[in-house]
Amino acid sequence: MAELKTDRYYVETHEWIMIDGDTATVGITDYAQEELGDIVYVEAEPEGEELVKGDIFGSIESVKVASDLYLPVDGEILEFNQELTDQPELINSDAYAAWIIKIKISNQNQIKELMDAEAYQASIE
């Protein structure tokens, strides 16, 4: 069964977002990494790229499939987790520790539209 953390929000495309003031860390859920299988590649848009909620910010590939990654809220990419360049399998080890990007949030009001852990759990059942 997929693990969920209550200290972050979720979106139906299986990304999580942990908010700290006007910055946030984004990754994929444990459920998503289980569905993908062994992850072999992760990429993201460059730092400084400004995107809106729902834009593709990167992609993730497993031995089974490639999948786009979607931004949960409007923001500017501040950082990509460089560890994933050489060790994308870190996401399989711990999807909540192996974040993908950090962003500067442009629209704090969008946070209200995100799912908490309980709502996300209901969406994947």
MMTF fields as JSON, N, C-alpha, C and O atoms, coordinates in Angstrom:
{
  "mmtfVersion": "1.0.0",
  "mmtfProducer": "UNKNOWN",
  "numBonds": 499,
  "numAtoms": 500,
  "numGroups": 125,
  "numChains": 1,
  "numModels": 1,
  "chainsPerModel": [1],
  "groupsPerChain": [125],
  "chainIdList": ["A"],
  "bondAtomList": [4, 2, 8, 6, 12, 10, 16, 14, 20, 18, 24, 22, 28, 26, 32, 30, 36, 34, 40, 38, 44, 42, 48, 46, 52, 50, 56, 54, 60, 58, 64, 62, 68, 66, 72, 70, 76, 74, 80, 78, 84, 82, 88, 86, 92, 90, 96, 94, 100, 98, 104, 102, 108, 106, 112, 110, 116, 114, 120, 118, 124, 122, 128, 126, 132, 130, 136, 134, 140, 138, 144, 142, 148, 146, 152, 150, 156, 154, 160, 158, 164, 162, 168, 166, 172, 170, 176, 174, 180, 178, 184, 182, 188, 186, 192, 190, 196, 194, 200, 198, 204, 202, 208, 206, 212, 210, 216, 214, 220, 218, 224, 222, 228, 226, 232, 230, 236, 234, 240, 238, 244, 242, 248, 246, 252, 250, 256, 254, 260, 258, 264, 262, 268, 266, 272, 270, 276, 274, 280, 278, 284, 282, 288, 286, 292, 290, 296, 294, 300, 298, 304, 302, 308, 306, 312, 310, 316, 314, 320, 318, 324, 322, 328, 326, 332, 330, 336, 334, 340, 338, 344, 342, 348, 346, 352, 350, 356, 354, 360, 358, 364, 362, 368, 366, 372, 370, 376, 374, 380, 378, 384, 382, 388, 386, 392, 390, 396, 394, 400, 398, 404, 402, 408, 406, 412, 410, 416, 414, 420, 418, 424, 422, 428, 426, 432, 430, 436, 434, 440, 438, 444, 442, 448, 446, 452, 450, 456, 454, 460, 458, 464, 462, 468, 466, 472, 470, 476, 474, 480, 478, 484, 482, 488, 486, 492, 490, 496, 494],
  "bondOrderList": [1, 1, 1, 1, 1, 1, 1, 1, 1, 1, 1, 1, 1, 1, 1, 1, 1, 1, 1, 1, 1, 1, 1, 1, 1, 1, 1, 1, 1, 1, 1, 1, 1, 1, 1, 1, 1, 1, 1, 1, 1, 1, 1, 1, 1, 1, 1, 1, 1, 1, 1, 1, 1, 1, 1, 1, 1, 1, 1, 1, 1, 1, 1, 1, 1, 1, 1, 1, 1, 1, 1, 1, 1, 1, 1, 1, 1, 1, 1, 1, 1, 1, 1, 1, 1, 1, 1, 1, 1, 1, 1, 1, 1, 1, 1, 1, 1, 1, 1, 1, 1, 1, 1, 1, 1, 1, 1, 1, 1, 1, 1, 1, 1, 1, 1, 1, 1, 1, 1, 1, 1, 1, 1, 1],
  "groupList": [{"groupName": "MET", "atomNameList": ["N", "CA", "C", "O"], "elementList": ["N", "C", "C", "O"], "formalChargeList": [0, 0, 0, 0], "bondAtomList": [1, 0, 2, 1, 3, 2], "bondOrderList": [1, 1, 2], "singleLetterCode": "M", "chemCompType": "L-PEPTIDE LINKING"}, {"groupName": "ALA", "atomNameList": ["N", "CA", "C", "O"], "elementList": ["N", "C", "C", "O"], "formalChargeList": [0, 0, 0, 0], "bondAtomList": [1, 0, 2, 1, 3, 2], "bondOrderList": [1, 1, 2], "singleLetterCode": "A", "chemCompType": "L-PEPTIDE LINKING"}, {"groupName": "GLU", "atomNameList": ["N", "CA", "C", "O"], "elementList": ["N", "C", "C", "O"], "formalChargeList": [0, 0, 0, 0], "bondAtomList": [1, 0, 2, 1, 3, 2], "bondOrderList": [1, 1, 2], "singleLetterCode": "E", "chemCompType": "L-PEPTIDE LINKING"}, {"groupName": "LEU", "atomNameList": ["N", "CA", "C", "O"], "elementList": ["N", "C", "C", "O"], "formalChargeList": [0, 0, 0, 0], "bondAtomList": [1, 0, 2, 1, 3, 2], "bondOrderList": [1, 1, 2], "singleLetterCode": "L", "chemCompType": "L-PEPTIDE LINKING"}, {"groupName": "LYS", "atomNameList": ["N", "CA", "C", "O"], "elementList": ["N", "C", "C", "O"], "formalChargeList": [0, 0, 0, 0], "bondAtomList": [1, 0, 2, 1, 3, 2], "bondOrderList": [1, 1, 2], "singleLetterCode": "K", "chemCompType": "L-PEPTIDE LINKING"}, {"groupName": "THR", "atomNameList": ["N", "CA", "C", "O"], "elementList": ["N", "C", "C", "O"], "formalChargeList": [0, 0, 0, 0], "bondAtomList": [1, 0, 2, 1, 3, 2], "bondOrderList": [1, 1, 2], "singleLetterCode": "T", "chemCompType": "L-PEPTIDE LINKING"}, {"groupName": "ASP", "atomNameList": ["N", "CA", "C", "O"], "elementList": ["N", "C", "C", "O"], "formalChargeList": [0, 0, 0, 0], "bondAtomList": [1, 0, 2, 1, 3, 2], "bondOrderList": [1, 1, 2], "singleLetterCode": "D", "chemCompType": "L-PEPTIDE LINKING"}, {"groupName": "ARG", "atomNameList": ["N", "CA", "C", "O"], "elementList": ["N", "C", "C", "O"], "formalChargeList": [0, 0, 0, 0], "bondAtomList": [1, 0, 2, 1, 3, 2], "bondOrderList": [1, 1, 2], "singleLetterCode": "R", "chemCompType": "L-PEPTIDE LINKING"}, {"groupName": "TYR", "atomNameList": ["N", "CA", "C", "O"], "elementList": ["N", "C", "C", "O"], "formalChargeList": [0, 0, 0, 0], "bondAtomList": [1, 0, 2, 1, 3, 2], "bondOrderList": [1, 1, 2], "singleLetterCode": "Y", "chemCompType": "L-PEPTIDE LINKING"}, {"groupName": "VAL", "atomNameList": ["N", "CA", "C", "O"], "elementList": ["N", "C", "C", "O"], "formalChargeList": [0, 0, 0, 0], "bondAtomList": [1, 0, 2, 1, 3, 2], "bondOrderList": [1, 1, 2], "singleLetterCode": "V", "chemCompType": "L-PEPTIDE LINKING"}, {"groupName": "HIS", "atomNameList": ["N", "CA", "C", "O"], "elementList": ["N", "C", "C", "O"], "formalChargeList": [0, 0, 0, 0], "bondAtomList": [1, 0, 2, 1, 3, 2], "bondOrderList": [1, 1, 2], "singleLetterCode": "H", "chemCompType": "L-PEPTIDE LINKING"}, {"groupName": "TRP", "atomNameList": ["N", "CA", "C", "O"], "elementList": ["N", "C", "C", "O"], "formalChargeList": [0, 0, 0, 0], "bondAtomList": [1, 0, 2, 1, 3, 2], "bondOrderList": [1, 1, 2], "singleLetterCode": "W", "chemCompType": "L-PEPTIDE LINKING"}, {"groupName": "ILE", "atomNameList": ["N", "CA", "C", "O"], "elementList": ["N", "C", "C", "O"], "formalChargeList": [0, 0, 0, 0], "bondAtomList": [1, 0, 2, 1, 3, 2], "bondOrderList": [1, 1, 2], "singleLetterCode": "I", "chemCompType": "L-PEPTIDE LINKING"}, {"groupName": "GLY", "atomNameList": ["N", "CA", "C", "O"], "elementList": ["N", "C", "C", "O"], "formalChargeList": [0, 0, 0, 0], "bondAtomList": [1, 0, 2, 1, 3, 2], "bondOrderList": [1, 1, 2], "singleLetterCode": "G", "chemCompType": "PEPTIDE LINKING"}, {"groupName": "GLN", "atomNameList": ["N", "CA", "C", "O"], "elementList": ["N", "C", "C", "O"], "formalChargeList": [0, 0, 0, 0], "bondAtomList": [1, 0, 2, 1, 3, 2], "bondOrderList": [1, 1, 2], "singleLetterCode": "Q", "chemCompType": "L-PEPTIDE LINKING"}, {"groupName": "PRO", "atomNameList": ["N", "CA", "C", "O"], "elementList": ["N", "C", "C", "O"], "formalChargeList": [0, 0, 0, 0], "bondAtomList": [1, 0, 2, 1, 3, 2], "bondOrderList": [1, 1, 2], "singleLetterCode": "P", "chemCompType": "L-PEPTIDE LINKING"}, {"groupName": "PHE", "atomNameList": ["N", "CA", "C", "O"], "elementList": ["N", "C", "C", "O"], "formalChargeList": [0, 0, 0, 0], "bondAtomList": [1, 0, 2, 1, 3, 2], "bondOrderList": [1, 1, 2], "singleLetterCode": "F", "chemCompType": "L-PEPTIDE LINKING"}, {"groupName": "SER", "atomNameList": ["N", "CA", "C", "O"], "elementList": ["N", "C", "C", "O"], "formalChargeList": [0, 0, 0, 0], "bondAtomList": [1, 0, 2, 1, 3, 2], "bondOrderList": [1, 1, 2], "singleLetterCode": "S", "chemCompType": "L-PEPTIDE LINKING"}, {"groupName": "ASN", "atomNameList": ["N", "CA", "C", "O"], "elementList": ["N", "C", "C", "O"], "formalChargeList": [0, 0, 0, 0], "bondAtomList": [1, 0, 2, 1, 3, 2], "bondOrderList": [1, 1, 2], "singleLetterCode": "N", "chemCompType": "L-PEPTIDE LINKING"}],
  "groupTypeList": [0, 1, 2, 3, 4, 5, 6, 7, 8, 8, 9, 2, 5, 10, 2, 11, 12, 0, 12, 6, 13, 6, 5, 1, 5, 9, 13, 12, 5, 6, 8, 1, 14, 2, 2, 3, 13, 6, 12, 9, 8, 9, 2, 1, 2, 15, 2, 13, 2, 2, 3, 9, 4, 13, 6, 12, 16, 13, 17, 12, 2, 17, 9, 4, 9, 1, 17, 6, 3, 8, 3, 15, 9, 6, 13, 2, 12, 3, 2, 16, 18, 14, 2, 3, 5, 6, 14, 15, 2, 3, 12, 18, 17, 6, 1, 8, 1, 1, 11, 12, 12, 4, 12, 4, 12, 17, 18, 14, 18, 14, 12, 4, 2, 3, 0, 6, 1, 2, 1, 8, 14, 1, 17, 12, 2],
  "groupIdList": [1, 2, 3, 4, 5, 6, 7, 8, 9, 10, 11, 12, 13, 14, 15, 16, 17, 18, 19, 20, 21, 22, 23, 24, 25, 26, 27, 28, 29, 30, 31, 32, 33, 34, 35, 36, 37, 38, 39, 40, 41, 42, 43, 44, 45, 46, 47, 48, 49, 50, 51, 52, 53, 54, 55, 56, 57, 58, 59, 60, 61, 62, 63, 64, 65, 66, 67, 68, 69, 70, 71, 72, 73, 74, 75, 76, 77, 78, 79, 80, 81, 82, 83, 84, 85, 86, 87, 88, 89, 90, 91, 92, 93, 94, 95, 96, 97, 98, 99, 100, 101, 102, 103, 104, 105, 106, 107, 108, 109, 110, 111, 112, 113, 114, 115, 116, 117, 118, 119, 120, 121, 122, 123, 124, 125],
  "secStructList": [7, 7, 7, 7, 7, 6, 6, 1, 3, 3, 7, 6, 6, 1, 3, 3, 3, 3, 3, 3, 6, 6, 3, 3, 3, 3, 3, 3, 7, 2, 2, 2, 2, 2, 2, 2, 7, 1, 3, 3, 3, 3, 3, 3, 7, 7, 6, 6, 7, 3, 3, 7, 6, 6, 7, 3, 3, 3, 3, 3, 3, 3, 1, 1, 7, 3, 3, 3, 3, 3, 7, 1, 1, 1, 3, 3, 3, 3, 3, 3, 7, 6, 2, 2, 2, 2, 7, 6, 6, 2, 2, 2, 2, 7, 6, 6, 6, 1, 7, 7, 3, 3, 3, 3, 3, 1, 7, 4, 4, 4, 4, 4, 4, 1, 5, 7, 2, 2, 2, 2, 2, 2, 2, 2, 7],
  "xCoordList": [0.843, 0.0, 0.881, 1.893, 0.496, 1.284, 1.27, 0.243, 2.428, 2.578, 2.163, 2.412, 1.53, 1.182, 1.714, 1.727, 2.149, 2.631, 1.587, 1.018, 1.337, 0.323, 0.89, 0.139, 2.206, 2.826, 2.918, 3.657, 2.18, 2.235, 0.875, -0.048, 0.785, -0.439, -0.198, 0.94, -1.296, -1.235, -2.113, -3.045, -1.785, -2.626, -2.966, -2.287, -4.031, -4.512, -3.54, -3.689, -2.538, -1.524, -0.381, 0.639, -0.552, 0.332, 1.643, 2.635, 1.642, 2.768, 2.393, 1.22, 3.403, 3.203, 3.92, 4.857, 3.464, 4.096, 4.133, 3.116, 5.31, 5.491, 5.855, 6.839, 5.046, 5.157, 5.875, 5.621, 6.789, 7.526, 7.57, 8.48, 6.569, 6.486, 6.13, 5.103, 6.983, 6.69, 7.508, 7.56, 8.149, 8.853, 8.201, 7.498, 8.45, 7.866, 8.777, 9.533, 8.694, 9.417, 8.379, 7.295, 8.718, 7.783, 8.424, 9.602, 7.647, 8.102, 6.917, 5.822, 7.129, 6.011, 5.665, 6.496, 4.434, 3.953, 4.508, 4.997, 4.413, 4.806, 3.943, 4.435, 2.663, 1.762, 2.273, 2.296, 2.68, 3.166, 4.427, 4.546, 5.365, 6.606, 6.326, 6.99, 5.337, 4.971, 4.396, 4.704, 3.548, 2.926, 3.956, 3.872, 4.925, 5.942, 6.917, 7.353, 7.258, 8.271, 9.657, 9.799, 10.672, 12.055, 12.327, 12.284, 12.606, 12.833, 14.275, 15.213, 14.433, 15.758, 16.201, 17.37, 15.28, 15.642, 14.646, 13.44, 15.167, 14.333, 14.945, 16.159, 14.102, 14.585, 13.559, 12.389, 14.02, 13.122, 13.536, 14.662, 12.588, 12.865, 14.007, 14.233, 14.715, 15.856, 15.448, 14.326, 16.387, 16.177, 15.87, 16.446, 14.944, 14.54, 13.322, 12.725, 12.945, 11.768, 10.504, 10.317, 9.642, 8.378, 7.262, 7.086, 6.504, 5.443, 4.151, 4.159, 3.044, 1.762, 1.258, 1.684, 0.339, -0.26, -0.707, -1.378, -0.316, -0.701, 0.297, 0.21, 1.256, 2.302, 3.195, 3.382, 3.734, 4.716, 6.037, 6.578, 6.557, 7.834, 8.981, 10.139, 8.677, 9.722, 9.121, 7.933, 9.971, 9.492, 10.265, 11.359, 9.652, 10.239, 10.065, 9.005, 11.1, 11.028, 11.362, 12.256, 10.605, 10.876, 11.147, 11.108, 11.42, 11.627, 10.336, 10.369, 9.182, 7.89, 7.359, 6.772, 7.552, 6.843, 7.543, 8.301, 7.274, 7.703, 6.461, 5.382, 6.612, 5.468, 5.875, 6.984, 4.961, 5.2, 4.956, 4.211, 5.597, 5.421, 4.741, 5.143, 3.713, 2.904, 3.06, 3.063, 3.191, 3.377, 2.059, 1.041, 2.067, 0.835, 0.321, -0.881, 1.22, 0.851, 1.764, 2.821, 1.347, 2.197, 3.512, 3.524, 4.621, 5.883, 7.075, 6.99, 8.186, 9.472, 10.364, 10.501, 10.965, 11.855, 13.129, 13.835, 13.397, 14.585, 15.733, 16.904, 15.373, 16.42, 15.893, 14.729, 16.772, 16.495, 17.364, 18.516, 16.832, 17.581, 18.617, 18.299, 19.846, 20.912, 21.253, 21.771, 20.969, 21.226, 20.484, 20.942, 19.33, 18.514, 19.122, 18.732, 20.064, 20.724, 21.457, 21.342, 22.213, 22.985, 22.28, 22.617, 21.3, 20.616, 19.1, 18.511, 18.456, 17.004, 16.242, 15.105, 16.882, 16.241, 16.022, 15.34, 16.59, 16.344, 14.845, 14.359, 14.121, 12.673, 12.002, 11.049, 12.484, 11.927, 12.225, 11.413, 13.376, 13.749, 12.886, 12.435, 12.649, 11.832, 11.318, 12.006, 10.11, 9.531, 9.336, 9.243, 9.273, 9.05, 10.353, 10.357, 11.435, 12.74, 13.412, 14.14, 13.168, 13.81, 12.959, 12.3, 12.987, 12.247, 12.832, 13.964, 12.033, 12.49, 12.881, 13.974, 11.989, 12.322, 11.898, 11.087, 12.478, 12.037, 11.582, 12.202, 10.49, 9.942, 9.665, 9.53, 9.584, 9.088, 7.64, 7.361, 6.722, 5.294, 4.881, 5.211, 4.155, 3.68, 2.264, 1.895, 1.464, 0.059, -0.312, -0.686, -0.204, -0.499, -1.943, -2.223, -2.874, -4.287, -4.521, -5.495, -3.643, -3.819, -3.617, -4.047, -2.972, -2.738, -4.073, -4.175, -5.092, -6.413, -7.045, -7.929, -6.6, -7.171, -6.52, -6.986, -5.461, -4.737, -5.408, -6.15, -5.144, -5.709, -4.808, -3.582, -5.434, -4.656, -4.49, -5.01, -3.773, -3.478, -4.748, -4.822, -5.736, -6.981, -7.725, -8.22, -7.806, -8.478, -7.703, -8.301, -6.379, -5.583, -5.769, -5.913, -5.768, -5.972, -7.3, -7.369, -8.334, -9.649, -9.596, -10.285, -8.779, -8.703, -7.991, -8.215, -7.136, -6.393, -6.988, -6.5, -8.022, -8.645, -9.59, -10.195],
  "yCoordList": [-1.189, 0.0, 1.242, 1.297, 2.216, 3.439, 4.251, 4.394, 4.767, 5.622, 7.043, 7.507, 7.731, 9.142, 9.932, 9.449, 11.141, 12.048, 13.14, 13.644, 13.504, 14.516, 15.936, 16.89, 16.094, 17.42, 18.069, 19.037, 17.55, 18.084, 17.948, 17.332, 18.541, 18.481, 17.615, 17.3, 17.239, 16.329, 16.836, 17.614, 16.368, 16.649, 15.331, 14.323, 15.357, 14.11, 13.496, 12.329, 14.26, 13.709, 13.058, 12.693, 12.912, 12.144, 12.842, 12.185, 14.166, 14.921, 15.358, 15.563, 15.495, 16.082, 17.416, 17.656, 18.286, 19.595, 19.909, 19.825, 20.267, 20.641, 22.123, 22.542, 22.906, 24.357, 24.884, 24.458, 25.834, 26.51, 27.99, 28.448, 28.73, 30.151, 30.327, 29.827, 31.045, 31.249, 30.32, 30.502, 29.318, 28.314, 26.951, 26.757, 26.031, 24.698, 23.665, 23.964, 22.463, 21.315, 20.409, 20.199, 19.871, 19.057, 17.717, 17.657, 16.657, 15.328, 14.493, 15.019, 13.196, 12.31, 11.461, 11.237, 11.002, 10.237, 8.818, 8.311, 8.21, 6.811, 5.938, 4.987, 6.267, 5.54, 5.614, 4.602, 6.8, 6.974, 6.154, 5.503, 6.178, 5.418, 3.923, 3.185, 3.455, 2.034, 1.66, 0.6, 2.549, 2.299, 2.334, 1.549, 3.245, 3.384, 2.212, 1.792, 1.69, 0.638, 1.26, 2.385, 0.538, 0.991, 2.24, 2.204, 3.339, 4.624, 4.691, 4.399, 5.082, 5.1, 6.492, 6.682, 7.482, 8.81, 9.847, 9.605, 11.014, 12.137, 13.404, 13.598, 14.276, 15.568, 16.633, 16.335, 17.894, 19.009, 20.227, 20.325, 21.148, 22.415, 23.123, 22.849, 24.022, 24.691, 25.668, 26.175, 25.911, 26.891, 28.239, 28.603, 28.98, 30.278, 30.211, 31.243, 29.019, 28.852, 29.136, 28.584, 30.003, 30.317, 29.546, 29.618, 28.802, 27.952, 28.223, 28.792, 27.805, 27.938, 26.557, 25.531, 26.576, 25.34, 24.475, 24.943, 23.197, 22.256, 22.138, 21.207, 23.074, 22.971, 21.769, 21.372, 21.207, 20.13, 20.745, 21.614, 20.294, 20.824, 19.848, 20.195, 18.647, 17.666, 16.336, 16.231, 15.32, 13.976, 12.958, 13.216, 11.797, 10.707, 9.438, 9.207, 8.627, 7.388, 6.209, 6.263, 5.14, 3.888, 2.83, 3.112, 1.622, 0.537, 0.223, -0.408, 0.669, 0.394, 1.516, 1.251, 2.778, 3.883, 5.219, 5.355, 6.193, 7.579, 8.378, 8.135, 9.328, 10.106, 11.56, 11.851, 12.475, 13.89, 14.211, 13.513, 15.282, 15.778, 17.14, 17.98, 17.366, 18.577, 19.431, 18.92, 20.74, 21.671, 21.867, 22.186, 21.678, 21.809, 23.243, 23.449, 24.239, 25.656, 26.486, 26.019, 27.714, 28.622, 28.847, 28.968, 28.904, 29.18, 29.196, 28.862, 29.595, 29.647, 28.544, 28.395, 27.779, 26.702, 27.31, 28.078, 26.947, 27.433, 26.427, 26.802, 25.138, 24.124, 22.762, 22.424, 21.992, 20.596, 19.739, 20.084, 18.645, 17.733, 16.995, 15.996, 17.491, 16.945, 15.493, 14.778, 15.046, 13.639, 12.693, 11.579, 13.143, 12.281, 12.084, 11.164, 12.929, 12.778, 11.444, 10.711, 11.134, 9.892, 8.765, 7.595, 9.114, 8.104, 8.302, 8.579, 8.166, 8.36, 7.345, 7.587, 6.216, 5.174, 5.599, 4.897, 6.734, 7.248, 7.458, 7.322, 7.79, 7.974, 6.666, 6.673, 5.542, 4.24, 3.92, 3.284, 4.352, 4.083, 4.867, 4.322, 6.152, 7.005, 8.177, 9.184, 8.038, 9.051, 10.397, 11.423, 10.411, 11.67, 12.365, 13.573, 11.639, 12.253, 12.698, 13.69, 11.967, 12.251, 13.242, 12.874, 14.498, 15.55, 15.77, 15.378, 16.406, 16.629, 18.083, 18.358, 19.026, 20.446, 21.239, 20.793, 22.431, 23.444, 24.632, 24.979, 25.25, 26.388, 27.562, 27.4, 28.748, 29.944, 30.083, 30.242, 30.024, 30.055, 31.455, 32.44, 31.542, 32.822, 33.149, 34.32, 32.112, 32.326, 31.476, 30.31, 32.07, 31.358, 30.881, 29.895, 31.557, 31.171, 29.774, 29.12, 29.306, 27.982, 26.846, 25.719, 27.134, 26.109, 25.553, 24.367, 26.408, 25.984, 24.931, 24.192, 24.856, 23.926, 22.532, 21.604, 22.388, 21.121, 20.151, 20.562, 18.863, 17.833, 17.591, 17.632, 17.338, 16.868, 15.351, 14.754, 14.741, 13.307, 12.461, 11.484, 12.831, 12.068, 12.123, 11.1, 13.297, 13.437, 12.692, 12.059, 12.77, 12.05, 10.544, 9.835, 10.056, 8.63, 8.176, 7.123, 8.96, 8.623, 8.596, 7.793, 9.472, 9.551, 8.357, 8.054, 7.675, 6.547, 5.192, 4.155, 5.195, 3.931, 3.411, 2.355],
  "zCoordList": [0.0, 0.0, 0.0, 0.698, -0.771, -0.911, 0.379, 1.043, 0.702, 1.88, 1.522, 0.41, 2.467, 2.296, 3.476, 4.608, 3.2, 4.243, 4.44, 3.471, 5.691, 5.976, 5.996, 6.197, 5.791, 5.827, 4.452, 4.274, 3.481, 2.118, 1.448, 1.979, 0.273, -0.522, -1.754, -2.103, -2.401, -3.538, -4.683, -4.479, -5.906, -7.068, -7.753, -7.561, -8.558, -9.163, -10.149, -10.511, -10.597, -11.496, -10.721, -11.306, -9.399, -8.511, -8.15, -7.833, -8.2, -7.642, -6.226, -5.914, -5.385, -4.06, -4.025, -4.786, -3.123, -2.944, -1.448, -0.759, -0.963, 0.433, 0.45, -0.159, 1.156, 1.105, 2.334, 3.461, 2.085, 3.147, 2.786, 2.096, 3.266, 2.928, 1.464, 1.006, 0.721, -0.704, -1.597, -2.813, -0.98, -1.77, -1.512, -0.52, -2.417, -2.269, -2.907, -3.832, -2.403, -2.927, -3.588, -3.044, -4.768, -5.532, -5.883, -6.235, -5.784, -6.168, -6.614, -6.813, -6.77, -7.106, -5.887, -5.008, -5.857, -4.706, -4.707, -5.717, -3.553, -3.413, -4.324, -4.93, -4.416, -5.311, -6.755, -7.456, -7.197, -8.571, -8.82, -9.858, -7.882, -8.102, -8.124, -8.852, -7.327, -7.363, -8.724, -9.27, -9.27, -10.567, -11.701, -12.646, -11.601, -12.644, -12.669, -13.74, -11.512, -11.44, -11.332, -10.853, -11.773, -11.619, -12.45, -13.68, -11.766, -12.43, -12.917, -12.175, -14.185, -14.807, -15.254, -15.59, -15.264, -15.76, -15.259, -15.241, -14.847, -14.432, -15.004, -14.934, -15.577, -16.05, -15.706, -15.468, -15.682, -15.389, -16.208, -16.697, -16.338, -17.011, -16.255, -15.077, -16.93, -16.287, -15.186, -15.159, -14.287, -13.227, -13.863, -14.888, -13.233, -13.751, -14.657, -14.965, -15.088, -15.946, -15.13, -14.046, -15.665, -14.996, -15.672, -16.888, -14.863, -15.379, -14.624, -13.533, -15.222, -14.541, -14.143, -14.673, -13.195, -12.684, -13.856, -14.775, -13.803, -14.846, -15.982, -16.783, -16.068, -17.09, -16.808, -15.658, -17.861, -17.708, -17.27, -17.953, -16.131, -15.658, -15.881, -15.651, -16.32, -16.556, -16.953, -17.259, -16.941, -17.248, -16.431, -15.93, -16.318, -15.559, -16.382, -16.965, -16.425, -17.199, -16.302, -15.458, -16.522, -15.825, -16.882, -18.08, -16.438, -17.389, -18.141, -19.197, -17.593, -18.206, -19.081, -20.13, -18.667, -19.312, -19.041, -18.081, -19.904, -19.664, -19.304, -19.843, -18.398, -17.943, -17.745, -17.297, -18.087, -17.844, -16.376, -15.688, -15.908, -14.546, -14.634, -15.438, -13.813, -13.894, -12.646, -11.526, -12.853, -11.745, -10.993, -11.607, -9.65, -8.869, -8.707, -8.537, -8.759, -8.618, -9.522, -9.947, -9.81, -10.588, -9.851, -8.626, -10.591, -9.927, -10.852, -12.034, -10.271, -10.975, -10.428, -9.214, -11.315, -10.882, -10.293, -10.946, -9.048, -8.351, -8.407, -8.477, -8.375, -8.268, -8.723, -8.505, -9.357, -9.704, -8.791, -8.528, -8.315, -7.45, -8.308, -8.954, -8.308, -9.152, -8.83, -9.688, -7.603, -7.254, -8.191, -8.448, -8.703, -9.558, -10.942, -11.661, -11.322, -12.613, -12.68, -13.662, -11.625, -11.581, -10.839, -11.018, -10.004, -9.195, -9.211, -8.166, -10.373, -10.422, -9.565, -9.16, -9.298, -8.491, -7.036, -6.289, -6.625, -5.277, -5.048, -3.926, -6.113, -5.991, -5.601, -4.823, -6.128, -5.748, -4.293, -3.621, -3.8, -2.404, -1.431, -0.423, -1.726, -0.863, -1.68, -1.842, -2.191, -3.081, -2.389, -3.061, -1.062, -0.354, 0.031, 0.268, 0.096, 0.372, -0.929, -0.949, -2.002, -3.295, -4.09, -5.062, -3.662, -4.348, -5.748, -6.031, -6.618, -7.989, -8.224, -8.72, -7.867, -8.029, -6.8, -5.989, -6.693, -5.736, -6.566, -7.571, -6.13, -6.859, -5.934, -4.722, -6.532, -5.855, -6.291, -7.479, -5.342, -5.643, -6.08, -5.419, -7.199, -7.724, -7.26, -7.165, -6.969, -6.621, -5.403, -5.535, -4.235, -2.98, -2.905, -2.224, -3.592, -3.546, -4.103, -3.73, -4.99, -5.589, -4.586, -4.831, -3.476, -2.461, -1.962, -1.648, -1.889, -1.41, -2.318, -1.885, -3.576, -4.538, -4.478, -5.138, -3.7, -3.622, -2.658, -1.766, -2.843, -1.965, -0.758, -0.864, 0.389, 1.529, 1.382, 0.439, 2.307, 2.207, 2.168, 1.423, 2.958, 3.012, 1.669, 1.196, 1.059, -0.236, -1.327, -2.198, -1.275, -2.273, -2.121, -3.117, -0.901, -0.647, -1.255, -1.889, -1.063, -1.629, -3.15, -3.78, -3.75, -5.219, -5.848, -7.02, -5.084, -5.654, -5.283, -5.733, -4.48, -4.083, -5.135, -4.952]
}
